[in-house]
Amino acid sequence: MILEVLTYPNKKLFERSIEVSVFDENLHKLLDDMYDTMIAKEGIGLAAIQIGVAKRVFIVNLVKEDGVQDKADLIEVINPIFSEKTGECVYQEGCLSVPGYYDDVKRAERVRLDYQDRFGNSQTIETDGLLAIALQHENDHLDGHLFIERIGFNKRKKFDKEFKQGKKQDKPENRKVAKKER
């Protein structure tokens, strides 16, 4: 089922998610619905909080070089803990909860992530590149943070100004009414 993705400035996005202790059909349905939603919205990752569920759950499914986003490559992450972060890199990020905005974010270049799968089994992934970036980005959601909090003071001021201007333009009283042609 495709669900609504919460967008900035929804206050729910800034909540810290709670650990999952029950690995049952409800969790499996949540993961399946998250996948359907992420694919429908053309994302590569989605955290449960982005659909209004404050659980420490996220998914990541990168697009391959041939443009295919294969479900076989889906990573379902529950109760993640980074046991290692090394190096530093800058990558341009976007977010389904901040539609249409992209900016450079500095993150660890290589990560080791310990987590549980949908059945509660312990898993570990060590990676770098876009997957490392995506894991860190989605994990930030679980802690109540958006990538726009990592872009630096001046860029954030510019984002806030542009966001407010965009909202102002969206108000009905600010829309230009097209005149009927006769």
Residue pairs with C-beta under 8 A, 6 or more apart in sequence:
1 33
1 36
1 37
2 33
2 36
2 37
2 40
3 33
3 34
3 36
3 37
3 51
3 52
4 51
4 52
5 37
5 41
5 46
5 50
5 51
5 96
5 97
6 12
6 13
6 49
6 50
6 51
6 52
6 97
7 96
7 97
7 98
7 99
8 97
8 98
8 146
8 148
8 163
9 163
10 97
12 49
12 52
12 54
13 49
13 50
13 97
13 141
13 144
13 146
14 144
14 145
14 146
15 49
15 54
15 144
16 54
16 142
16 143
16 144
17 47
17 48
17 49
17 54
17 55
17 56
17 57
17 141
17 142
17 143
17 144
18 54
18 55
18 56
19 55
19 56
19 79
20 27
20 55
20 56
20 57
20 78
20 79
20 116
23 78
23 116
23 118
23 119
23 120
27 57
27 78
27 118
28 118
30 48
30 53
30 55
30 57
31 57
31 59
31 76
31 118
33 51
34 46
34 48
34 51
34 57
34 58
34 59
35 46
35 59
35 61
35 71
35 74
37 46
37 51
38 44
38 45
38 46
38 59
38 61
38 96
39 61
39 69
41 96
43 96
44 60
44 61
44 62
44 63
44 69
44 130
44 134
45 58
45 59
45 60
45 61
45 134
45 137
45 138
46 58
46 59
46 96
46 138
47 57
47 58
47 138
47 139
47 141
47 142
48 54
48 55
48 56
48 57
48 58
48 142
49 55
49 141
49 142
49 144
50 96
50 97
50 141
56 78
56 79
56 80
56 142
57 76
57 77
57 78
57 142
58 77
58 80
58 138
58 139
58 141
58 142
59 74
59 75
59 76
59 77
59 138
60 74
60 75
60 77
60 131
60 134
60 135
60 138
61 69
61 70
61 71
61 73
61 74
61 75
62 69
62 73
62 130
62 131
62 134
63 69
64 70
64 73
75 125
75 131
75 135
76 117
76 118
77 113
77 115
77 135
77 138
77 139
78 115
78 116
78 117
78 118
78 120
79 115
79 116
80 113
80 114
80 115
80 135
80 139
80 142
81 113
81 114
81 115
82 111
82 112
82 113
82 114
82 136
82 139
83 112
83 113
83 114
83 124
84 110
84 111
84 112
84 126
85 108
85 110
85 111
85 112
85 136
86 108
86 109
86 110
86 111
87 108
87 109
87 110
87 128
88 106
88 107
88 108
88 109
89 106
89 107
89 108
89 109
89 133
90 104
90 105
90 106
90 107
91 104
91 105
91 107
91 130
91 133
92 102
92 103
92 104
92 105
93 102
93 103
93 104
93 105
93 133
93 137
93 147
94 101
94 102
94 147
95 101
95 137
95 146
95 147
95 148
97 141
97 146
98 146
98 147
98 148
101 148
101 159
103 147
103 148
103 151
103 155
103 159
104 151
105 133
105 137
105 147
105 150
105 151
106 150
107 132
107 133
107 136
107 137
107 150
108 132
108 136
109 128
109 132
110 126
110 127
110 128
110 132
111 126
111 127
111 128
111 132
111 135
111 136
112 124
112 125
112 126
113 124
113 125
113 126
113 127
113 135
113 139
114 122
114 123
114 124
115 122
115 123
115 124
115 125
116 122
116 123
117 123
125 131
125 135
127 135
137 147
140 146
140 147
140 149
140 150
148 156
148 159
149 156
151 159
168 174
169 175
